Amino acid sequence: MINTHTCRYVIFFLVVLIMCTRLAFAEDIIGQKELWIKIDDFESKNPLSDWTKYDAQNETDPYIKNPQVTEIRVEQLSNNISSNRYLIKKAGPDGIFGNRKALSFRKLPKPIEVGDTYTLYLRLNVDSYSNNHVFGLTNLQPAGIMEKAYEAFEPSIRITDRFDPHVNYQNNGAMQVRNNPWYDIAFNAKKGKNIEPFDTDIWYEIWLVINNRKKSEGGQRYDIYIRGGTEFPLQQKVYTAADFRIKREQPLIYFQATCNSGPVEEPFGNGGLRYDDLYMVKGIDLSSPVITK
């Protein structure tokens, strides 16, 4: 016959063992959490050393060599003590038009392999309108990016207030995503309407959850989340299952940004777009990798 006190000790031991096992499992899970990988925050000594600039369709008239403006600028933060460096892109200096494909691209610190899901994070700020910008990721090498330009993109975002002759539509600066065969405006589900144009001189946080599985497996798509400005004081999903542009089903290896001032005869404008704090992480992670500046 088993002693009652012995049973109690055995039960107590088993309970402690189970609790320790659960704690160890939880610590193991926490330890496996993926960390954000910095792509660029433009605070290094030579912040543009890893970037390539290329004007693929320079139709400026009179002709100007290398007209795009892709440079580091500094802003004073609200505490008036510290400052922040960011990248600004413009197709050309003010008053210079005709640079149709002003490309800038940078290699990712690690590829997003076929089958993987990653979250891309960045902060974005519209310097001014009128403008025409597209940015995102590509699975092409530099020579392919230079050759294909817009057709190099896979997941991408467009910000523009140009008139779209392809669909007979006047854009207003609201963020757009790829919805083949053209673009679709992001949607504010809480208000039941398309999102508002981005305000100028306001930093927005953007998350792209990128599914690089094969199309047959439900991949080659991406979701978009935003936080910032008066419209999005809290993080909000604004698009589900946008389309990769080409769907090559290859590893994504470069971040790419492109802008277009339009033809000399009918320019779109040279309004700039500011980029900062580009990060990536494996899986779905809707946290912020930086303290908002």
Phi, psi and omega in degrees: 000133183279131180294137182301318180296324179296317178301318181296318179296320180295315180297317179299317180298317180295319179297314179298319180297316180296317181296318180294322178297317179295319179296318179296321179295317180296318179295325179294318179297315180297320180296336181272359181299131181291145179259148176296139178251124181286129171271308177191139171237004173062025179254002182285172182296320178237078192293342180254010184293335181262005182255145174248133177247136182206126177263100190281341180214076184269102180246027179299144182214111002295151187295132176236125179287136178052061187282341186297148175254105175228103190209166178268132175234164185238136175240145175276132180280167188297337179282355179060016179247309182258167181229170182222137176256142181216167177262132173245141177237132173219148180291340179184172175297161179305132178088356179253119183237169178105359175272102192273336182216082180269099187266141169220135181210157184215138180290139175289150179296335173208149182287152170266101188290159174298129184103344183270153168244130179229157171250126174257130180241142170202162172252141188225144184212122178281115180290315179190158169256161001279151184204175176204100185233145171223138176216158180166208182244155179225156176252017179258155173282169183309317180298322178291322177297315180296325181282316188271332180055248181299326181285358175281336185294150165244261173290133184206161177230140177240139172231119182199154171238023178284161172279133182260100179292337181298325183235010178053055185222135176268109178289160183233007180102355177291142182296138181235154176233167182280124174226090190312138011267007182220210183254157177227143181279136176300156192235134175265098185295330181292329179260350178069033180204170178301152180292160179281160174300147176296136173289151176281152176062030177233131177277129175247142172265134183235133173240126171249118175266110194254121180257103182261027170288168178295154181301321180295343179256012179089011182263201186061040181219166179206149176252154183235135174234149181225147165217133178142159180072181180286335182282330185230068177293336175242153179300137182215139175284133184237355175197140178241131172059050168292159186265140162300148185291311185252328181065055180285342181059054178227162178300137177275127192230347181225145164270136184227141174227137184224143172219164192212118180277353182087171180291157180302322184290324181222073185291149173279323185126162184246029178301141186266162175232132182259137179239145175202156171052066176273124180222160176218152178209144179288138180092194178257117181220110183257021172276173177257127180282354181229158171280123184305127186276000000 
